[in-house]
Amino acid sequence: MSTLKNLAGGDVVSTTLRLPNELLKELKIQAIRAGCSFNTHVAMILKEAAGEELGGNAPAAQMEQQVNHQEANHHDGR
């Protein structure tokens, strides 16, 4: 993996992602309709899924909060 700088000056890592062909086609169509690049579109989807855009309300962020809560309770003997 190589690290690059994006236009905003932040670090960007180049990686390879394997996707089913039909999903790739659909994501490309969505990107065109959204008026952005495929890369930007996928990055926005992943950020939303991880909770960055939703203030921690996305499913992945909620799951992380539950795991952290369970671990804290486990360590407290609850």
C-alpha positions in Angstrom: 0.0 0.0 0.0 1.2 3.5 -0.7 0.2 6.6 1.1 -0.7 9.7 -0.9 -2.0 13.2 -0.1 -5.5 14.2 -1.2 -6.4 17.7 -2.3 -7.4 18.6 1.2 -3.9 17.6 2.4 -5.0 14.4 4.2 -3.4 11.0 3.9 -4.9 8.7 1.3 -3.9 5.0 1.1 -4.1 3.1 -2.2 -5.5 -0.4 -1.9 -7.1 -3.1 -4.0 -10.7 -4.2 -3.4 -12.3 -7.2 -4.9 -16.0 -6.9 -5.7 -18.6 -8.9 -7.5 -18.9 -7.7 -11.0 -22.6 -6.7 -10.7 -21.9 -4.6 -7.5 -19.0 -2.9 -9.3 -21.3 -2.0 -12.2 -24.0 -0.7 -9.8 -21.5 1.4 -7.9 -20.2 2.9 -11.1 -23.7 3.8 -12.2 -24.4 5.4 -8.8 -21.2 7.4 -9.0 -22.1 8.8 -12.4 -25.6 9.7 -11.2 -24.1 11.4 -8.1 -21.7 13.3 -10.3 -18.5 12.1 -8.6 -15.7 9.6 -9.2 -16.1 5.9 -8.4 -13.4 6.3 -5.7 -15.2 9.3 -4.1 -18.5 7.5 -4.2 -17.2 4.3 -2.6 -15.3 6.3 0.1 -18.5 8.2 1.0 -20.4 4.9 1.3 -17.7 3.4 3.5 -17.5 6.5 5.7 -21.2 6.5 6.2 -21.2 2.8 7.0 -18.4 3.4 9.6 -20.4 6.2 11.2 -18.1 9.1 10.3 -20.8 11.0 8.5 -23.6 10.1 10.8 -22.0 11.0 14.1 -21.7 7.4 15.2 -25.2 6.3 14.3 -24.4 4.0 11.4 -24.7 0.2 12.0 -20.9 -0.4 12.2 -20.5 2.5 14.7 -23.4 1.2 16.8 -21.9 -2.3 16.8 -18.6 -0.9 18.0 -20.3 1.0 20.8 -22.1 -2.2 21.9 -18.9 -4.2 21.9 -17.1 -1.5 23.9 -20.0 -1.4 26.4 -20.0 -5.2 26.8 -16.2 -5.2 27.3 -16.4 -2.5 29.9 -19.2 -4.4 31.7 -17.1 -7.6 31.5 -14.1 -5.9 33.0 -16.2 -4.5 35.8 -17.5 -8.0 36.7 -21.1 -7.3 35.5 
